[in-house]
Each structure stands twice: as structure tokens, then as C-alpha cells.
């Protein structure tokens, strides 16, 4: 694993998996943004309370949900995480599984302030290039 920011992302994911939201938000800016891919953007939210509400909705929709990081890449104030998400539908009992990529942006004070989710690596790389050239990532 890379540096301190990657360790913070890993700790937040581990805390999410065990349902410990307070620990998951330990390194979050109170006004953090949670930005989903365009196909799911209706659930994009800002602020720790709104993100917590989104996570509660996931826990209601899925009898079981687990995120498993596959890799971390850290550069400057950004951490790229490739993860698998597995779960079981609460009503259907059907298993789900997908691979996602997250671009987590950190402030100079070490707090994450934006997590942008991508369905494929190409979209993530495009967003990373925009952010390094001064363009805003995401909507």
C-alpha cells in the first residue's frame, strides 16, 4: 500500500464493512462529497450526514454488502482504489458482484473531501487527468 492517505482509505473501507460509520468518517471532511457514476448520479450526495443516509439505504437494500479493495495507488492528494463489491439482495436473496474504481481526493489537512466512483478504469483515468490539469472532476 502507498502512503498515509491510502491507509486512511483502507481504514474507512474496513470500518464501513463492519458497520462502524463513525470510524469510517474519522478522516472525512464534514462537507465531503460522494459522487456516483452518471448512471447512478441521483444518489450523489454531499456532507457526512447525507453519505451516512446513503450507506443506510445500501444496508436496507442488501442483506449483506462487503467492499474488498484490490489495489491502492496514491499520488499527491489522490488515492485510486480498485474494489470489488459483493452483496445479497435483501428482498430477492440474489447475489450481486461488481468491480468499481474510486478516486478519493484529500485536502492538505489530511481529510478526504471527495470520493468519485467509476464503473471502469478508463473513465477514472480521464477524471484524474482533468483534475491534475486544474479541471474539476465529476459533475
Secondary structure as the mmCIF struct_conf table of DSSP 4:
data_model
#
loop_
_struct_conf.conf_type_id
_struct_conf.id
_struct_conf.beg_label_comp_id
_struct_conf.beg_label_asym_id
_struct_conf.beg_label_seq_id
_struct_conf.end_label_comp_id
_struct_conf.end_label_asym_id
_struct_conf.end_label_seq_id
BEND BEND1 UNK A 3 UNK A 3
HELX_RH_AL_P HELX_RH_AL_P1 UNK A 4 UNK A 17
TURN_TY1_P TURN_TY1_P1 UNK A 18 UNK A 19
HELX_RH_AL_P HELX_RH_AL_P2 UNK A 21 UNK A 24
TURN_TY1_P TURN_TY1_P2 UNK A 25 UNK A 27
STRN STRN1 UNK A 28 UNK A 35
HELX_RH_3T_P HELX_RH_3T_P1 UNK A 38 UNK A 43
STRN STRN2 UNK A 45 UNK A 46
BEND BEND2 UNK A 47 UNK A 47
HELX_RH_AL_P HELX_RH_AL_P3 UNK A 48 UNK A 61
STRN STRN3 UNK A 62 UNK A 75
TURN_TY1_P TURN_TY1_P3 UNK A 76 UNK A 77
STRN STRN4 UNK A 78 UNK A 89
TURN_TY1_P TURN_TY1_P4 UNK A 90 UNK A 92
STRN STRN5 UNK A 95 UNK A 106
TURN_TY1_P TURN_TY1_P5 UNK A 108 UNK A 109
BEND BEND3 UNK A 110 UNK A 110
STRN STRN6 UNK A 112 UNK A 118
BEND BEND4 UNK A 119 UNK A 120
HELX_RH_AL_P HELX_RH_AL_P4 UNK A 121 UNK A 132
TURN_TY1_P TURN_TY1_P6 UNK A 133 UNK A 134
HELX_LH_PP_P HELX_LH_PP_P1 UNK A 135 UNK A 137
#
